Amino acid sequence: MRHRVKGRQLSRTAAHKRALMRNMATSLFEHEGINTTVAKAKELRPYAEKLITLARRGDLHALRRVERKIKSREILSKLFKEIGPRFATRPGGYIRILKLGHRPGDGAEMARIELLAE
């Protein structure tokens, strides 16, 4: 039974999944869009949107909370100086997922996850 089991395991240990989410979020904020599998994209969206919501606040406590997840100083400053203010008036929904079809090698369903323009 799956009672109170939230999220996807992605065939990884908890530490590996945590590292995966941190690295994917960092790449998403750096390039403002990445190609990945649909399952990983669906796991990344709420993770990254919570970080953007904290960046919108812009206070010291929010900075320290995001700093636990995003280790790169350059990406952290981009998140708080560019991405957070860009979504200041938007009440959520900062990221979109576009399905791309199947990957040639193994047939995995691929998707592009990207930040919205406004």
N, CA, C and O atoms as a MOPAC input file, in Angstrom:
PM7 MOZYME 1SCF
protein

 N      0.83600 1    -1.18900 1     0.00000 1
 C      0.00000 1     0.00000 1     0.00000 1
 C      0.87500 1     1.24400 1     0.00000 1
 O      1.93800 1     1.25800 1     0.61900 1
 N      0.43700 1     2.27200 1    -0.68200 1
 C      1.22000 1     3.49800 1    -0.80800 1
 C      0.72000 1     4.60600 1     0.11400 1
 O      0.82200 1     5.78000 1    -0.24300 1
 N      0.19900 1     4.28200 1     1.25000 1
 C     -0.33300 1     5.31000 1     2.13200 1
 C      0.78200 1     6.26400 1     2.56600 1
 O      1.83900 1     5.83200 1     3.02600 1
 N      0.53300 1     7.54800 1     2.41600 1
 C      1.43700 1     8.61000 1     2.85800 1
 C      2.81000 1     8.56100 1     2.18400 1
 O      3.78800 1     9.06600 1     2.73500 1
 N      2.88600 1     7.95700 1     0.99600 1
 C      4.13600 1     7.92000 1     0.24300 1
 C      4.01600 1     8.95500 1    -0.86400 1
 O      3.17200 1     8.83000 1    -1.75100 1
 N      4.85700 1     9.97100 1    -0.81000 1
 C      4.73200 1    11.10400 1    -1.69600 1
 C      5.91100 1    11.14500 1    -2.65800 1
 O      7.04200 1    10.87200 1    -2.25500 1
 N      5.67500 1    11.47100 1    -3.88800 1
 C      6.75100 1    11.64200 1    -4.85100 1
 C      7.18600 1    10.34600 1    -5.49200 1
 O      6.68800 1     9.26900 1    -5.16300 1
 N      8.12700 1    10.46900 1    -6.41700 1
 C      8.64900 1     9.32300 1    -7.14400 1
 C     10.02300 1     8.95200 1    -6.60000 1
 O     10.80200 1     9.82400 1    -6.21300 1
 N     10.31000 1     7.67500 1    -6.57300 1
 C     11.60900 1     7.22200 1    -6.07700 1
 C     12.70500 1     7.43200 1    -7.11300 1
 O     13.85100 1     7.70400 1    -6.75500 1
 N     12.37000 1     7.31000 1    -8.38300 1
 C     13.29900 1     7.46000 1    -9.50200 1
 C     14.45200 1     6.46100 1    -9.43200 1
 O     15.53600 1     6.73100 1    -9.95000 1
 N     14.22900 1     5.31400 1    -8.79800 1
 C     15.22300 1     4.23700 1    -8.66100 1
 C     16.53100 1     4.72900 1    -8.05200 1
 O     17.61300 1     4.35200 1    -8.50200 1
 N     16.42700 1     5.56500 1    -7.03500 1
 C     17.59300 1     6.13000 1    -6.37700 1
 C     17.41000 1     6.09300 1    -4.87700 1
 O     16.29200 1     5.98000 1    -4.37200 1
 N     18.52200 1     6.19000 1    -4.17200 1
 C     18.44100 1     6.34300 1    -2.72900 1
 C     18.00800 1     7.78300 1    -2.42200 1
 O     17.98500 1     8.63200 1    -3.31300 1
 N     17.67500 1     8.04300 1    -1.18700 1
 C     17.21700 1     9.38100 1    -0.81000 1
 C     18.30900 1    10.42600 1    -1.03900 1
 O     18.03100 1    11.52100 1    -1.52800 1
 N     19.54000 1    10.09000 1    -0.68800 1
 C     20.64000 1    11.04100 1    -0.86900 1
 C     20.91300 1    11.30700 1    -2.35000 1
 O     21.19400 1    12.43900 1    -2.74300 1
 N     20.82700 1    10.25000 1    -3.16800 1
 C     21.05000 1    10.40400 1    -4.59900 1
 C     19.94800 1    11.25900 1    -5.22000 1
 O     20.22700 1    12.10300 1    -6.07200 1
 N     18.70500 1    11.05000 1    -4.80400 1
 C     17.59300 1    11.84400 1    -5.33100 1
 C     17.72500 1    13.31000 1    -4.91600 1
 O     17.44800 1    14.21100 1    -5.70800 1
 N     18.15000 1    13.54400 1    -3.67300 1
 C     18.35300 1    14.91300 1    -3.19200 1
 C     19.43000 1    15.61000 1    -4.02500 1
 O     19.25900 1    16.76500 1    -4.41600 1
 N     20.53300 1    14.91600 1    -4.29600 1
 C     21.60300 1    15.48300 1    -5.12100 1
 C     21.11500 1    15.73000 1    -6.54800 1
 O     21.45300 1    16.74700 1    -7.15400 1
 N     20.32300 1    14.80100 1    -7.08400 1
 C     19.77600 1    14.95200 1    -8.42800 1
 C     18.90900 1    16.20000 1    -8.52900 1
 O     19.04400 1    16.97400 1    -9.47600 1
 N     18.02500 1    16.40100 1    -7.56700 1
 C     17.13500 1    17.56800 1    -7.58500 1
 C     17.93000 1    18.87000 1    -7.47200 1
 O     17.62400 1    19.84700 1    -8.15600 1
 N     18.93800 1    18.88500 1    -6.61900 1
 C     19.76900 1    20.09000 1    -6.47700 1
 C     20.49900 1    20.40900 1    -7.77000 1
 O     20.53800 1    21.56500 1    -8.19200 1
 N     21.08100 1    19.39400 1    -8.40300 1
 C     21.82300 1    19.61600 1    -9.63800 1
 C     20.90300 1    20.02500 1   -10.78200 1
 O     21.24500 1    20.90400 1   -11.57300 1
 N     19.72800 1    19.38500 1   -10.87400 1
 C     18.79700 1    19.74200 1   -11.93800 1
 C     18.24400 1    21.14800 1   -11.74400 1
 O     18.07600 1    21.88200 1   -12.71700 1
 N     17.95800 1    21.53400 1   -10.50400 1
 C     17.46900 1    22.89200 1   -10.23500 1
 C     18.53600 1    23.92200 1   -10.58000 1
 O     18.22800 1    24.96800 1   -11.15000 1
 N     19.78000 1    23.63300 1   -10.24000 1
 C     20.87500 1    24.54600 1   -10.57000 1
 C     21.00100 1    24.70600 1   -12.08100 1
 O     21.16800 1    25.82200 1   -12.57500 1
 N     20.92400 1    23.60900 1   -12.81300 1
 C     21.00600 1    23.67900 1   -14.27900 1
 C     19.80200 1    24.41400 1   -14.86900 1
 O     19.93700 1    25.17000 1   -15.83100 1
 N     18.63100 1    24.18600 1   -14.28900 1
 C     17.42500 1    24.86600 1   -14.77100 1
 C     17.55100 1    26.37800 1   -14.61700 1
 O     17.20000 1    27.12700 1   -15.52800 1
 N     18.04900 1    26.82500 1   -13.47400 1
 C     18.18700 1    28.26200 1   -13.25200 1
 C     19.32600 1    28.84800 1   -14.07600 1
 O     19.27100 1    30.01300 1   -14.46900 1
 N     20.35100 1    28.05500 1   -14.34000 1
 C     21.48300 1    28.54000 1   -15.13300 1
 C     21.09400 1    28.71800 1   -16.59500 1
 O     21.36600 1    29.76000 1   -17.19000 1
 N     20.45100 1    27.68900 1   -17.17900 1
 C     20.13000 1    27.71700 1   -18.60700 1
 C     18.68800 1    28.12200 1   -18.89900 1
 O     18.32900 1    28.33700 1   -20.05700 1
 N     17.86500 1    28.22700 1   -17.86800 1
 C     16.44600 1    28.57800 1   -17.94300 1
 C     15.63900 1    27.56300 1   -18.74000 1
 O     14.53800 1    27.87200 1   -19.19600 1
 N     16.16500 1    26.36300 1   -18.91400 1
 C     15.45300 1    25.27700 1   -19.56500 1
 C     16.38400 1    24.09400 1   -19.75500 1
 O     17.54000 1    24.26500 1   -20.14000 1
 N     15.88100 1    22.87800 1   -19.48300 1
 C     16.68700 1    21.67200 1   -19.67300 1
 C     15.80200 1    20.56100 1   -20.23900 1
 O     14.58400 1    20.57200 1   -20.05900 1
 N     16.42700 1    19.60500 1   -20.92300 1
 C     15.73100 1    18.42200 1   -21.40900 1
 C     16.01300 1    17.27400 1   -20.45900 1
 O     17.16300 1    17.04000 1   -20.08700 1
 N     14.96300 1    16.55000 1   -20.06100 1
 C     15.09800 1    15.43000 1   -19.14200 1
 C     13.91700 1    14.48900 1   -19.36200 1
 O     13.10700 1    14.70900 1   -20.26300 1
 N     13.81700 1    13.46000 1   -18.55700 1
 C     12.67100 1    12.56800 1   -18.68100 1
 C     11.44500 1    13.21200 1   -18.03600 1
 O     11.57500 1    14.12000 1   -17.21500 1
 N     10.27400 1    12.74500 1   -18.40400 1
 C      9.03000 1    13.31900 1   -17.89000 1
 C      8.93700 1    13.13500 1   -16.37400 1
 O      8.52100 1    14.05300 1   -15.66700 1
 N      9.31700 1    11.96900 1   -15.87100 1
 C      9.22700 1    11.70300 1   -14.42900 1
 C     10.12200 1    12.65000 1   -13.63900 1
 O      9.71000 1    13.18000 1   -12.60700 1
 N     11.34600 1    12.86700 1   -14.12000 1
 C     12.25500 1    13.78500 1   -13.43000 1
 C     11.74000 1    15.21800 1   -13.51100 1
 O     11.85100 1    15.97300 1   -12.54500 1
 N     11.17900 1    15.59500 1   -14.65300 1
 C     10.64100 1    16.94600 1   -14.81400 1
 C      9.47600 1    17.18700 1   -13.86000 1
 O      9.36500 1    18.26100 1   -13.27000 1
 N      8.60600 1    16.18400 1   -13.70700 1
 C      7.46400 1    16.33300 1   -12.81200 1
 C      7.89500 1    16.39600 1   -11.34800 1
 O      7.21400 1    17.02000 1   -10.53400 1
 N      9.00600 1    15.76600 1   -11.00600 1
 C      9.53200 1    15.85900 1    -9.64800 1
 C     10.23200 1    17.19900 1    -9.42900 1
 O     10.18500 1    17.75900 1    -8.33400 1
 N     10.87700 1    17.70700 1   -10.47200 1
 C     11.64400 1    18.94300 1   -10.34500 1
 C     10.76400 1    20.17700 1   -10.23800 1
 O     11.12800 1    21.13100 1    -9.55100 1
 N      9.60900 1    20.17900 1   -10.90600 1
 C      8.78700 1    21.38500 1   -10.95300 1
 C      8.41900 1    21.92300 1    -9.57400 1
 O      8.69400 1    23.09400 1    -9.31700 1
 N      7.80600 1    21.13900 1    -8.65500 1
 C      7.48500 1    21.72400 1    -7.35100 1
 C      8.72300 1    22.10500 1    -6.54200 1
 O      8.69400 1    23.06700 1    -5.77500 1
 N      9.80900 1    21.35200 1    -6.71400 1
 C     11.06100 1    21.64700 1    -6.00500 1
 C     11.58600 1    23.02500 1    -6.42000 1
 O     11.92600 1    23.84600 1    -5.56900 1
 N     11.64900 1    23.27100 1    -7.72900 1
 C     12.18300 1    24.53200 1    -8.24400 1
 C     11.22400 1    25.69500 1    -7.98500 1
 O     11.66800 1    26.81200 1    -7.71900 1
 N      9.92000 1    25.44600 1    -8.06000 1
 C      8.97200 1    26.53400 1    -7.83600 1
 C      9.01500 1    27.02100 1    -6.39600 1
 O      8.82000 1    28.21000 1    -6.14400 1
 N      9.26500 1    26.13300 1    -5.45500 1
 C      9.41300 1    26.56300 1    -4.05500 1
 C     10.63900 1    27.44600 1    -3.89000 1
 O     10.61400 1    28.40800 1    -3.12100 1
 N     11.72200 1    27.12500 1    -4.61300 1
 C     12.92300 1    27.95300 1    -4.53600 1
 C     12.68100 1    29.33500 1    -5.15300 1
 O     13.17400 1    30.34000 1    -4.64100 1
 N     11.92300 1    29.38200 1    -6.25000 1
 C     11.61000 1    30.67300 1    -6.87300 1
 C     10.72800 1    31.50600 1    -5.94700 1
 O     10.90800 1    32.72000 1    -5.85000 1
 N      9.78200 1    30.86900 1    -5.26900 1
 C      8.92100 1    31.58800 1    -4.33900 1
 C      9.74200 1    32.18900 1    -3.21000 1
 O      9.48500 1    33.31800 1    -2.79000 1
 N     10.72100 1    31.45300 1    -2.71500 1
 C     11.60900 1    32.00800 1    -1.68900 1
 C     12.43400 1    33.15700 1    -2.25000 1
 O     12.65900 1    34.15300 1    -1.56100 1
 N     12.89200 1    33.02900 1    -3.50300 1
 C     13.68200 1    34.09500 1    -4.12300 1
 C     12.84500 1    35.35100 1    -4.32400 1
 O     13.38100 1    36.45800 1    -4.29000 1
 N     11.54100 1    35.20000 1    -4.53300 1
 C     10.66200 1    36.36400 1    -4.66000 1
 C     10.63800 1    37.16800 1    -3.36600 1
 O     10.58900 1    38.39800 1    -3.39300 1
 N     10.67500 1    36.46200 1    -2.22400 1
 C     10.68200 1    37.17000 1    -0.93900 1
 C     11.92900 1    38.02500 1    -0.79700 1
 O     11.85700 1    39.20000 1    -0.43800 1
 N     13.06900 1    37.42100 1    -1.08400 1
 C     14.31400 1    38.17500 1    -1.13800 1
 C     14.94100 1    38.54000 1     0.19000 1
 O     15.93900 1    39.26100 1     0.19600 1
 N     14.41500 1    38.08400 1     1.31900 1
 C     15.01800 1    38.44700 1     2.60000 1
 C     16.15600 1    37.48600 1     2.94700 1
 O     16.40800 1    36.52000 1     2.22800 1
 N     16.83200 1    37.76500 1     4.05400 1
 C     18.00200 1    36.98900 1     4.43700 1
 C     17.65500 1    35.54800 1     4.76200 1
 O     18.40000 1    34.63700 1     4.40200 1
 N     16.54600 1    35.33000 1     5.43100 1
 C     16.16200 1    33.97000 1     5.78100 1
 C     15.86200 1    33.14400 1     4.52200 1
 O     16.23600 1    31.97400 1     4.44100 1
 N     15.19200 1    33.75200 1     3.55200 1
 C     14.91200 1    33.06100 1     2.29100 1
 C     16.21300 1    32.73900 1     1.56300 1
 O     16.35700 1    31.65600 1     0.99600 1
 N     17.15400 1    33.67000 1     1.57500 1
 C     18.45200 1    33.44300 1     0.93800 1
 C     19.15500 1    32.25400 1     1.56900 1
 O     19.70600 1    31.41000 1     0.86100 1
 N     19.14200 1    32.18000 1     2.87700 1
 C     19.81500 1    31.08300 1     3.56600 1
 C     19.12300 1    29.74800 1     3.32200 1
 O     19.78500 1    28.71300 1     3.24500 1
 N     17.80200 1    29.76000 1     3.20100 1
 C     17.07700 1    28.51400 1     2.91200 1
 C     17.36900 1    28.01900 1     1.50100 1
 O     17.51500 1    26.81600 1     1.28400 1
 N     17.45500 1    28.93100 1     0.54400 1
 C     17.75600 1    28.53300 1    -0.83000 1
 C     19.22200 1    28.12900 1    -0.94400 1
 O     19.56300 1    27.24600 1    -1.73100 1
 N     20.07900 1    28.76300 1    -0.17300 1
 C     21.51100 1    28.47000 1    -0.20600 1
 C     21.81000 1    27.02600 1     0.22000 1
 O     22.83300 1    26.46300 1    -0.16900 1
 N     20.92500 1    26.43600 1     1.01100 1
 C     21.08300 1    25.02700 1     1.38700 1
 C     20.93300 1    24.11000 1     0.18700 1
 O     21.52700 1    23.03300 1     0.14400 1
 N     20.14000 1    24.53700 1    -0.78800 1
 C     19.84500 1    23.70500 1    -1.94700 1
 C     20.72300 1    24.04100 1    -3.15100 1
 O     21.19900 1    23.13400 1    -3.83400 1
 N     20.94600 1    25.32600 1    -3.42100 1
 C     21.72700 1    25.77900 1    -4.56700 1
 C     23.11100 1    26.17400 1    -4.07300 1
 O     23.26500 1    27.16300 1    -3.35600 1
 N     24.11000 1    25.39900 1    -4.45700 1
 C     25.45900 1    25.60300 1    -3.92600 1
 C     26.28100 1    26.62300 1    -4.71500 1
 O     27.25500 1    27.16100 1    -4.18900 1
 N     25.91100 1    26.89400 1    -5.94800 1
 C     26.66200 1    27.81600 1    -6.79100 1
 C     26.29400 1    29.26500 1    -6.45100 1
 O     25.12100 1    29.63800 1    -6.48800 1
 N     27.29200 1    30.06400 1    -6.12500 1
 C     27.05100 1    31.47400 1    -5.79400 1
 C     26.50700 1    32.26000 1    -6.97900 1
 O     25.64800 1    33.12600 1    -6.81200 1
 N     27.00600 1    31.95700 1    -8.18500 1
 C     26.55600 1    32.69200 1    -9.37200 1
 C     25.08000 1    32.42400 1    -9.65300 1
 O     24.32500 1    33.34400 1    -9.96400 1
 N     24.67600 1    31.16700 1    -9.54300 1
 C     23.28500 1    30.80800 1    -9.81300 1
 C     22.39000 1    31.35500 1    -8.71600 1
 O     21.26500 1    31.77600 1    -8.98200 1
 N     22.88100 1    31.35200 1    -7.48400 1
 C     22.11200 1    31.89200 1    -6.36300 1
 C     21.84800 1    33.38200 1    -6.56200 1
 O     20.73000 1    33.84900 1    -6.34300 1
 N     22.86700 1    34.12700 1    -6.97600 1
 C     22.66400 1    35.56000 1    -7.20300 1
 C     21.74900 1    35.80400 1    -8.39700 1
 O     20.95300 1    36.74300 1    -8.38500 1
 N     21.85600 1    34.95800 1    -9.44300 1
 C     20.95400 1    35.09200 1   -10.59600 1
 C     19.51200 1    34.83800 1   -10.16600 1
 O     18.59500 1    35.53600 1   -10.59700 1
 N     19.32200 1    33.83200 1    -9.31100 1
 C     17.98300 1    33.49400 1    -8.84200 1
 C     17.36300 1    34.65700 1    -8.06900 1
 O     16.18300 1    34.95700 1    -8.25200 1
 N     18.14000 1    35.31100 1    -7.21200 1
 C     17.60000 1    36.38300 1    -6.37800 1
 C     17.56800 1    37.73500 1    -7.08700 1
 O     16.73200 1    38.57500 1    -6.75300 1
 N     18.45100 1    37.96800 1    -8.05400 1
 C     18.50300 1    39.27900 1    -8.71100 1
 C     17.70400 1    39.34300 1   -10.01300 1
 O     17.20400 1    40.40700 1   -10.37700 1
 N     17.57800 1    38.20700 1   -10.72100 1
 C     16.88200 1    38.22100 1   -12.01200 1
 C     15.57900 1    37.42100 1   -11.98600 1
 O     14.51800 1    37.94200 1   -12.33100 1
 N     15.66400 1    36.16400 1   -11.57900 1
 C     14.51300 1    35.27500 1   -11.70000 1
 C     13.42800 1    35.61200 1   -10.68800 1
 O     12.25000 1    35.64700 1   -11.04300 1
 N     13.79900 1    35.86000 1    -9.43200 1
 C     12.81300 1    36.19300 1    -8.39900 1
 C     12.01300 1    37.45000 1    -8.73200 1
 O     10.78300 1    37.41000 1    -8.70900 1
 N     12.68300 1    38.57000 1    -9.04100 1
 C     11.93400 1    39.78100 1    -9.39500 1
 C     11.11100 1    39.65300 1   -10.67400 1
 O     10.08800 1    40.32200 1   -10.82300 1
 N     11.54800 1    38.80000 1   -11.59400 1
 C     10.80000 1    38.61100 1   -12.84200 1
 C      9.40500 1    38.04800 1   -12.57100 1
 O      8.45800 1    38.37100 1   -13.28800 1
 N      9.27400 1    37.20600 1   -11.53700 1
 C      7.99000 1    36.59700 1   -11.21200 1
 C      7.33500 1    37.25100 1    -9.99500 1
 O      6.51000 1    36.62200 1    -9.33300 1
 N      7.68600 1    38.49300 1    -9.69300 1
 C      7.20100 1    39.15500 1    -8.47600 1
 C      5.68300 1    39.28800 1    -8.44000 1
 O      5.08500 1    39.19300 1    -7.36800 1
 N      5.05400 1    39.50300 1    -9.58100 1
 C      3.60000 1    39.70500 1    -9.59000 1
 C      2.83500 1    38.43300 1    -9.91900 1
 O      1.60500 1    38.43100 1    -9.86900 1
 N      3.52500 1    37.36200 1   -10.25000 1
 C      2.86500 1    36.12300 1   -10.65700 1
 C      2.60600 1    35.24100 1    -9.43100 1
 O      3.52900 1    34.98600 1    -8.65800 1
 N      1.37100 1    34.77300 1    -9.23900 1
 C      1.05000 1    33.98600 1    -8.03200 1
 C      1.32600 1    32.48800 1    -8.17400 1
 O      0.49000 1    31.67000 1    -7.79000 1
 N      2.47900 1    32.12200 1    -8.71400 1
 C      2.82800 1    30.70600 1    -8.87000 1
 C      2.79700 1    30.29400 1   -10.32300 1
 O      2.40800 1    31.07600 1   -11.19000 1
 N      3.20800 1    29.06100 1   -10.59000 1
 C      3.22400 1    28.54700 1   -11.95700 1
 C      4.30300 1    29.18700 1   -12.78600 1
 O      4.02000 1    29.76600 1   -13.83500 1
 N      5.56000 1    29.09200 1   -12.32700 1
 C      6.67700 1    29.75600 1   -13.00300 1
 C      7.33900 1    28.86800 1   -14.04500 1
 O      8.15500 1    29.34000 1   -14.83700 1
 N      6.99300 1    27.58500 1   -14.05000 1
 C      7.70300 1    26.60300 1   -14.86900 1
 C      6.70400 1    25.84600 1   -15.73700 1
 O      5.58800 1    25.55900 1   -15.30300 1
 N      7.11200 1    25.52000 1   -16.97600 1
 C      6.26700 1    24.69400 1   -17.83800 1
 C      7.04400 1    23.46200 1   -18.27200 1
 O      8.27100 1    23.46900 1   -18.37000 1
 N      6.28200 1    22.40200 1   -18.52700 1
 C      6.84500 1    21.14900 1   -19.00000 1
 C      6.25200 1    20.85500 1   -20.37600 1
 O      5.03400 1    20.76500 1   -20.52700 1
 N      7.11800 1    20.70500 1   -21.37500 1
 C      6.70000 1    20.38500 1   -22.73800 1
 C      7.19700 1    18.98200 1   -23.06500 1
 O      8.38600 1    18.69600 1   -22.92400 1
 N      6.29500 1    18.10600 1   -23.50000 1
 C      6.70000 1    16.74400 1   -23.83500 1
 C      7.31900 1    16.71900 1   -25.23100 1
 O      6.81600 1    17.35200 1   -26.16000 1
 N      8.41900 1    15.97700 1   -25.35900 1
 C      9.19100 1    15.95700 1   -26.60400 1
 C      9.10100 1    14.65000 1   -27.37400 1
 O      9.60900 1    14.56500 1   -28.49200 1
 N      8.48000 1    13.64600 1   -26.81500 1
 C      8.44900 1    12.35100 1   -27.48200 1
 C      9.37500 1    11.37100 1   -26.78000 1
 O      9.72700 1    11.56500 1   -25.61600 1
 N      9.76800 1    10.32000 1   -27.48700 1
 C     10.56000 1     9.25700 1   -26.88900 1
 C     12.03300 1     9.37300 1   -27.27000 1
 O     12.36900 1     9.76300 1   -28.38800 1
 N     12.90400 1     9.02600 1   -26.32200 1
 C     14.34200 1     9.04500 1   -26.54600 1
 C     14.72200 1     7.85900 1   -27.43900 1
 O     14.25100 1     6.74300 1   -27.21700 1
 N     15.57000 1     8.09400 1   -28.44800 1
 C     15.90100 1     7.01900 1   -29.38100 1
 C     16.56900 1     5.80400 1   -28.72900 1
 O     16.30100 1     4.67400 1   -29.13800 1
 N     17.41100 1     6.00100 1   -27.75000 1
 C     18.18300 1     4.90700 1   -27.18700 1
 C     17.35700 1     3.88600 1   -26.43500 1
 O     17.46100 1     2.68600 1   -26.69300 1
 N     16.53000 1     4.35400 1   -25.49900 1
 C     15.79400 1     3.41700 1   -24.64900 1
 C     14.28700 1     3.63700 1   -24.65600 1
 O     13.56200 1     2.90900 1   -23.97800 1
 N     13.80000 1     4.62000 1   -25.40600 1
 C     12.36500 1     4.83900 1   -25.50700 1
 C     11.75900 1     5.58500 1   -24.34400 1
 O     10.53500 1     5.64400 1   -24.21900 1
 N     12.59600 1     6.16400 1   -23.47800 1
 C     12.06500 1     6.92400 1   -22.34600 1
 C     11.36800 1     8.18200 1   -22.85500 1
 O     11.82100 1     8.80300 1   -23.81700 1
 N     10.27400 1     8.55300 1   -22.21300 1
 C      9.54200 1     9.73400 1   -22.62700 1
 C     10.28500 1    10.97400 1   -22.14500 1
 O     10.54600 1    11.12400 1   -20.95200 1
 N     10.62000 1    11.85300 1   -23.07000 1
 C     11.41900 1    13.03000 1   -22.77000 1
 C     10.53800 1    14.26800 1   -22.67600 1
 O      9.44800 1    14.33200 1   -23.24500 1
 N     11.05400 1    15.25900 1   -21.93000 1
 C     10.33500 1    16.51400 1   -21.76800 1
 C     11.34000 1    17.65200 1   -21.64100 1
 O     12.48900 1    17.44200 1   -21.25300 1
 N     10.89200 1    18.85100 1   -21.97200 1
 C     11.68500 1    20.06200 1   -21.74300 1
 C     11.01100 1    20.82700 1   -20.61900 1
 O      9.82700 1    21.15500 1   -20.70300 1
 N     11.75300 1    21.10400 1   -19.58500 1
 C     11.24200 1    21.89600 1   -18.47300 1
 C     11.92800 1    23.25400 1   -18.54600 1
 O     13.15400 1    23.33100 1   -18.61700 1
 N     11.12900 1    24.33600 1   -18.52800 1
 C     11.69900 1    25.66500 1   -18.72100 1
 C     10.95400 1    26.70500 1   -17.90900 1
 O      9.79000 1    26.52500 1   -17.55300 1
 N     11.64200 1    27.78800 1   -17.62500 1
 C     11.03900 1    28.92000 1   -16.93400 1
 C     10.20200 1    29.71400 1   -17.92000 1
 O     10.54100 1    29.79900 1   -19.10000 1
 N      9.12700 1    30.28600 1   -17.45100 1
 C      8.29400 1    31.12300 1   -18.31400 1
 C      8.98300 1    32.44900 1   -18.56000 1
 O      9.89600 1    32.82000 1   -17.82300 1
 N      8.56000 1    33.16200 1   -19.57900 1
 C      9.23500 1    34.40200 1   -19.97400 1
 C      8.97700 1    35.55200 1   -19.02000 1
 O      9.87900 1    36.35300 1   -18.77300 1
 N      7.78600 1    35.65600 1   -18.48200 1
 C      7.48600 1    36.83700 1   -17.66100 1
 C      7.91100 1    36.70700 1   -16.24100 1
 O      7.71600 1    37.63000 1   -15.45100 1

